[in-house]
């Protein structure tokens, strides 16, 4: 075997096939017609993307088709094209201008701390590359035989345009689970691994590759022993997929029937259908930053109201938790001038913007949420991030009251907070009587408690939320919330980790909110143990010496589940 690597599991399953490398220019020479201008190329790109959207929709992939509906709009985005035109006026070629304009917009998104929004940078680059390809008169790349695509990153439209009968898998050096290439791979049932550092160098000269999208492993030019192991894994993956399908209609509960609410984390209204189809009982986290990025001006109240209305209508009587914007000085938005900060993630951001000259931005969002509640007759749940103490809670209530002033609010919103700052976790019992709910953001709570930047891959082994310190903080938040009679949820990545979900159930969490793709694995993990067993395991984990030891407590319990699946 030439080499083996490990990346991030992005789409489950196992595949073995020839390596197909994405050409540096993602296109092949076609019969070049008369040269066309930027506007005409953008119109043609939009038409191609709308056609791709219709093809996926006709194939029953409504959710995934919306990716290309959004890309079609990007292709004719006035701001993107204006930047390109200015470069052309200064002497750049149309191809160079549109690529640079796309890269400029994509760089802003890629720098974001929010994984879902950062992953949208690939869409912007994809659209710009498509327009550039049309300007060059080239055709999209294609497969000639059954292959696994190996690339630094794979534009989502190329993932969808490659022949699905020949595309056996995807392996990327970059990317994340929330990138559209990963989402499409999951929808198409194609195994995928992303974030495999060193992949392109390791694959140089290689002919074949194995992709294990369940474990995140990659094997280049595998030997006979590895191929035998692949066959075994493939059979196990098929059995697991069948077990997940059987659980789709079942609630999230332990072996003895203790139920937890199953919420979905969504990043835009188009995510609602996938969450509902997967069995979500509500939205535990609706990230709203998607509306604020890549714009010259902030979205107005009407634009925001329409987006919130779509999600409230889709979920009907089920709760929808809408998180207020978590923006700060790291975003470099033209309508949000903030001074440079050495550490913007601990600076003026989120709720703190209201006291830094940007109260109107927060009030407009609150009015839009209230307006969506009035329009649908549904009760919105409003959640503020970056809340550190009671003074922040009082300020939140003041802002909600200001937003409601002068309008008839027939349905009063529920107002709660994310618990992600350690100071808040330490005084949870003091804060709980002042809010309607807690939702623990374990991603930031973990990095703040352990002083380990979650964007630094070199500290990955120090970012496990099963660390006893994090578990003890969560226990305190649960106790404080329940003493005041309010529900306590978790909306961080820990909720979608089967071992993490087991620990949270044992600690008394009421709701787990996660990406819909994690529903099956988490249901299966909780169904394999009783509440008493999980409570006892949680007590052991609270006194473990390390995150590794705490995780081992729950992973050992999962062995029964794995044996049952096959």
N, C-alpha and C positions, 0 to 999 in steps of 0.2 A: 504494500500500500504506500502511495506517495506521501500522503499527509492526512491529518485529521484536525478539525477545528471545532470550536463551539461558539455559537452565536445566540441570538434571542429567538426562541420558538415563536413563530408568527402565524402559522396555519398548520394544524395537525395532519399527521400521516407520514408515510415513508415512501420515497421514490428513488429509483436508480435508472440513470439514462446518460446519454452523451452530453457533454458540455456544449452549450451554445453561448457565445459571448456577444454581448450587445456591442455593435460597431460604435466607434468613437462618434461618428455622425450617424444618428439613429435613422438611417434611410438609405435607399439605393437609387441609383440614377434611373430616371424615367425618361420618357420622350418629352423633352423640354419644349414647351410651347413658347408663345411670346412672353417676354418678361412682364411681371405684374408688380403693382405697387403694394405698399404696406397695407392700406385699407382693404384692397381686394384680397390679399393673402389672409388678413384677419377674418374677413367674411367667409372665405373658403374653409379656414380652420374651424370656425364656429359651425359651419354646415356639416363638416366631417364629424365633429363631436356630437352634434344633434343626431346624426345618423347612427353613431355608435350608441348613443343613449336609447334610441328607438329599438336597436337590435337587442340590447340587454333587456329592455322592457318586454319585448315580444317573447323573450326566453324566460320570462317569469322572474327576472331579477330587478324588481322595481327599485329597491333600496340602492343597489349598486349603480343603477342607471342614472341616479341623481348626481353621482360624481361627475358625469360627463355633461349633464345639464348645467351644472355649476361651472365647469370648464368652458362650455360654450359662451357663457356670459363673460368669463374672464378674457376670452379671446377678443372681445369687443369692448373691453373696459376702457373708458375714455382716458383715465389717468395713466394706464399702462401705455396706451398708444400715443398720448401727448408727450410722455417722456421720450419715447422712441422718435417721434417727429422732431423734437428739439435736437436730438443727437444727429439726425439726418441733416437738419438745417446747418449743423456745425461741421458737416463733411463726412460723417460716418455712413457706411453702407446700411441699407435697410435691414439686412440680416444681422449685422453687428449691433445695430441700434436696438432691435427688438430683443435680442439675446441679453444685452446689457440692462435694458429696462426690466426684463423679467428677473434677472439676477439681483438687481437692486431691491425689488419688491420681495423676492424670495429670501434674501438675507435678513430682512427685518423679521419675517416669520420664523426663520430657522433659529434665530437668537432667543426666541421666547422660552420661558421656563415651563410653559404648558405643553406637554408632549403632543397632544392632539393638534393644537394650533401650529406648533413647529413643524409637524409632519405635512402640513398643507403647503410648505415651501416647494415640495416636489410637484405639486399641481401647477404652481405658477411657472416653474421651470419647464414643465411638460408642455404647457400651452405656448410659451415663448419658443421652445424648440420646434413645435409643430409649425408655427408661423414661419420660422426661419427655414424649415425644410421645404415648405411650399414655395418660398421665395427662391430657393435653389432649384426647384423643379424636380425634387426627389420623391420617391415612393416610400411608404412605411416598411420597416424590416420584416422579414418573414422566416419561418422555420421550414427546413427541408425534410427533417426526420424527427422522431420522438426525442425530445431533448429537455434538459434542465437549464433554465436561463441563469447565467452567472454574470454578475455585474456589480459595479460600485453601488449604484442605485438604479431602479427600474421605473421609468415613468409609468403612471397608472394607465394611460391610454395604450401604451405598447403592451402592457400586461393583458389588457382586454382585447387587443387586436391580433395578438399572436394566436394561431390556430389552437383552440383548446384540446383538440384531438391529439396534437403533437406536443403541447406544453405539459411536461410531466411534473415540474417543480420549479421553485425559485430559490436562489441563494444570493444574498446581497451582503456586501461589506458594510454598507450604511443602512439607514432606515430604522424604523421602529414598528412595534405591533399596531400602531395607530396610523401608519402610512397607508395611503389608498392602495398601493400595490399589495400590501399585506391583507387589507380588507377584501380586495378582489380575489386574492388567492383563497381566502377562507370561503368566500361565496362560491367560487368555482370548484372547491374541493381539491385544490392543488397544494401539496405540502410546501411550506416556505420557512426559511430561516433568514433572519436579517441581523444586522449589527455584528457580522462575523469579521472581526478585525484581522487583516492580513490575508483575506481570502484571495484577492486577485494575484498577489505574489505567489501564494501557495498553489494556485491553480494553473500557473504558467506551465505550458507543456503537457498538462493533464488532458486525458481524453474522456474519462467518465467520472461521475460524482454521485454519491448517495446523499440525499437530504432527509433528515429526520426532523420533521416540523413539530414533533411532540417534545423531544428532548433538546432541540437546538443544535444537534451534532451534524457535522459534515465530514464525509470521507471521500478523498480524492483518489481515483484509481484504486478502488477497494480490492483486497485479495479474497480468496475463496472463503476463508473463515469469517470475514466481515460480511460478505454477501449472505452467508447462512444466518448470521445474526440479524441481518436486515429482513430476511424472510420471516423470522420469528417475530420481530417487532411489527411488521406489517400486519400479521395475523392478530396480534394483540391490539393494534390501533383500530382495526376493523371491529373487534369485539367491544372496544371502549366507545366507539362512535355509536354502535347499536345500543349500548347501555345509556348513553346520553340522550338518544332519541326517546327511549322509553320514559325518561324522567321529565321530558319537556312539559307535560301537563300536570306534574305533581308539584306541590308547594315545597318551599325550602323548610325542611324540618329534620330533626334528629330521629334516631331509630325508634325512640319511645314517643314520638309525636309532638315534641316541643317545637313550635313554629317560630320562625323569624320572617320578617317581611323581606321580600326580594325586590330591591330597587335597581334601576339602571343608571349608569353614568352616560350622559349624552353630551355632544359638543355642538350640535346644530339640530334644527327641527327635522331634517331628513333622517336622523338616527332613530326617531320615535318608532317607526314601523318595525324595524329590526328588533328593538327592545320588546315591543308588545308581542310580536310573533314568538319571541323566545320565552315569554311567560312573565315579563316584568309586572309587578304589582304597583308600580309607580316609578317616578324619577327621583332618585336620591341626590343627584347632582346634575343640573343643567348648566354647563359652562356657557357664559354669554359673550366671551371675548371675541368670538368669531365675527360678530357684527362690527367690532371696533377696529379691526386690523385692516391694513392695506387701503386706508381711506385718507383723503385730505382733510375731511371734516368729520366730526362725530355723528353717528346715526341719530336722526331725529326721533321724536316720540312715536310718530306714526309707524316708522320702519320697525322700531323695536316692538311696538304693540302687536304688529302683524306676526312677528316671529314667535312671541310668547303665546299668542292666541292659537297658533297652529299646534303647539305642543299641548296646551291645556285642552283643546278640542280632541286631540288624538287620544289622550289618556282619560277623558271623561271624568268620572267621579274619583279616579285614582289620584293620589297626591303627586304634585310636581314641585320639587324644590328648585327654585331659581337662584343661582348664586350671583350676587352683585359683582360687577367687573373687578377683576384682580389685575389691574394695570399699574405700572409704575415707571420710574425713570429708565428702566432697561428696554422699554418698548420703542423709544424714539418716534413718537407719533407727532405729526405736525400740529395737531390741534390740542396737544397735551404738553406744553412746554414746561419741563421740569429741570432743575439744575442737575448737573452730573453728580452722581453719588458713588462712593467707593464700593458700597455694598447695597445696591438698589433693592435686593430681595428683603432686606431688613430696614428699608427706608420708607419714603413717602409713596405709598401704594394703597390700592383697594380703598377701604373706608377712610383712610387717612387723607385721601385726596380732598375730601370735603372741607378739611381744615387747612388746606394748602392752596386755596384760591380756585378750587374746581368743584365747589358744591353743586353748581348747576348741572354738571355732568352726571352726578349721582342722583340728583332730584329728577332729571329727565328719565333715567332708567327706572326709578321707583314709580313715577307717574305712568310709564308704559306698562309696568307689571300690574299696577292697579287697574289700568284701562283694559288690559287683557282679561282680568278677573271680571270686570263689569260686562265686557262683551260676551263672555262665555257663560257667566253665572257660576263659574268655578272658583274655588278658594285657592289663590296662589300661596305657596310657602316661600317666603323671602329669607335668604340666608346670606349673612355678611361674613366675608373672610377677614383675616388679619385683625381679630378682636383680641385685645390683650388684657382688658380689665373692665370693671363696672362702668367706668367713665365712657368707654367705647360703646358699651351696650346702651347707655342713656343717650348718647349721641345718635346711635342708630334709630332708636325710637323717635327722637326729635325729627330726624330726617324723614321718616315714614309719615309722621304727623304733618310736616310741611308739604310733602307730596300730596297728601290727601286733602289738604285745606282747599275749600271752595268747591269740592266735588262730592257727589253722593256716592259713597262706597257701600253698596248693598251687601257685598260679601267681604267681610273683614279678613285681611291676610293673616297668616300665621307668621310670626317673625322669630327666627332663630339664628344661631351662629355656628360657624365652623370652629371647632376646637383644634387648633394647630400650633398655637403659641404656648410654650410651657407655663408661662405665668397664669394663663387662663385655666389650664388643667389643674394647677395647684389650688385654685380658689373656685373650683367648679360648684361646690355646694353653696357658695355665696351668690354666684351668677345665675344658677339654674332657676330660682323663683322669678327672675326677670325676663325670661325668654320662653318660647313655646317648644323649643326642641334644641338638642345638641346634635351635631354631625361631626365626627372626628376625622380630620384630614391627616391620616397616618403618614403620608409622604413627608410633609413638612414637619410634623411633630417629631418624627424620627430623626430627621437631619438636624433639627434644632436641639433636641435632647442630647444627641450623640456628637454634636459638633462635627458632622460629616456631610459635606456638600453633596447632595444627591446627583448633581450634574458632573461630578468628578469620577470617572471610571476607576481611577486608582484607589478610591475609597469604597468600592462596591461592597467589600466584605464587612464594612462598618455601617451599612445602611439597612440592616435587616430589622423590620419592625417587631420581630419576635424577641428582641433583646429584652431582658427582664425589666430594665428601667422603663422602656416604652410600655410594656404590659402593665406595670404598676401604675403608670400615669393613666392608662386607659381604665384600669379598675377604679381609680379615684374619680374619673369623670362619670363612669357608670353609676357609682354610688351617689355622687352628688346630684346627678340628673334624676335618678329614681327616687331619692328622698324628697324631691320637689314634685314628683309625679309627671315628669316629662320624658318622652322617648329619647333614646340615645342611639344614633346610627353611626356607621363607619362608611365613608365614601372614598377612602384612599385605596391604593393598590392592594393593601393587605386584605381587603374584603374579597378580592377575586383570587387570592392565593389559597388553595384548599387547606393547607396547614394553618395559615393565618386565620381563615374563616372558622376553623375548629377552635382555635384559641379564643377568638372573639365571642363565639357562642358560649364557651365555658366561662367567660368573664361577665356574661349577662347582657351583651349587646342585643338590641331589639330589632335592628334592621341592618342588612348588608347591601350596599349599593356598589355595582361593578359594571364593567363592560359586558354586554349580553353574551359575548363569546365565552365567558367564564361560568355561565349559569350551570351548565351540566356538570362540570368538574366539582364545583362547590356543593351542589345538591348531593352528588354522590358521596363526597367526603363527610358531610353532616349525617347523611342517612346511614352511615356505617358505624355510628357510635351513639350511645344514649347521652342525655343531658348530664346525668350523674357522672358518667365516665369523662365527659369533656370538662366538667367542673373540677374533677379530681386532677385531670391532666393540667388544667390551667394553674391549679395550686402548686403543682410541681414546677411548672415553667416559671412561675413568679420567683422561685427560689433557685433557679438554675444559675450556673456560673457565667454563662454566655448565651448569645443568640443561637449559636450552633447547638448547644445542649438543649435549649428550650425547643428549637425546631425538631430535634431528634425525638422529643416526647410525642409530638403529634405525627411525625412521619412514621414512627413505629406503629401507631394505631392505624395508619392508612394501609399497612401491609395486608390487613384482612380484606380491605376494599379491592386492592389490586389482585389478590388471589381469587376473589369472587368474580371479577370481570374476566379473568383468564390469564 
